[in-house]
C-alpha cells in the first residue's frame, strides 16, 4: 500500500483543529491517485485498523494508545475513538497514521461510528451484496453491505465497489456527510459542494485542499473524532440534534473529550 509520510504540512491542513500546530514536513507524492467518479478502502484482514487491541497485560480491556501517535496531534482523536470502539491499533502497538485508508476500511470505520455491533456486521456479511468485487467471504462484506443499505456508498456504474482503492478526501467526506444525514443537502458541483458543506459543519477548516488526493488514517481519525463529538446528526435522523457519540455509541451528553 502506498504510504504518506506521517509528518504534515505546516499551514492550514484541511483537517486541522484550530490552534493545533502540525509537525513540519512535506506530503509524499501519490502517483495516479485521483477520483474518477463523484463517489465517496479492502485491506487484508490483518490490517492494524481492523483488529482489536493491543490490550494491557492486566486484562483490563482498556485499549492502549498506539505508540506511533503518542505525543502527536493524533493522540487525542485516536484515544477517544478507541474508547468508543470506532478505531483500533494493531497488535504491534502501531496505528500508522500516515498510511492510506481504502474504501473498504473507510466503510468499516463508519459502520462502527454508526454503532453497529460485530454480530450485525457478521449477519450483513452473510447476505449477498450487490458488488461483484465484494463477494460472500470478503472480510469487508458486512461493512460494505451495511453502508450500501444506508445509501452511504453507491459503487460504480460497472457494478463494482473497488474495495482496495484508496479513498480520497472528497470521497470520504461524502460518505461521512451521508452517514450524518446531510447527503440531501449537498449542493453545487462535486467535489466543491461536498467540501463546502464539510467546512460549514466544522468538519474541516479549509474547503479546497486537494480533495482528490487519498486521505490518510491519521486524517480520518481527526475528522471522525470531530464528527463524533462536535457535529449534530441531521434533524431528519435525530430531531434532538444529538452528536453521533451520544446517539449511536451511548456516550453521556456533555462528556469531556
Protein Blocks (a to p, Z undefined) as FASTA:
>chain_A
ZZddfbdcehjdfklcghiacdeddddddehiacfklpabdcdfklmklcgcjddfklno
pacddfklgopaklmmmmmmmmnomaccdfkopaklmbccdfklmmmmmmmmnopafklm
mmmmmpccfbfklcghiaklmmmmmmmmnomagbjfkopaolmbccdfklmmmmmmmmno
pmmmpgcjdfklmmmmmmmnopambfkgoklbccdfklmmmmmmmmmmmmccdfklomno
pafklmmnopaehiaZZ
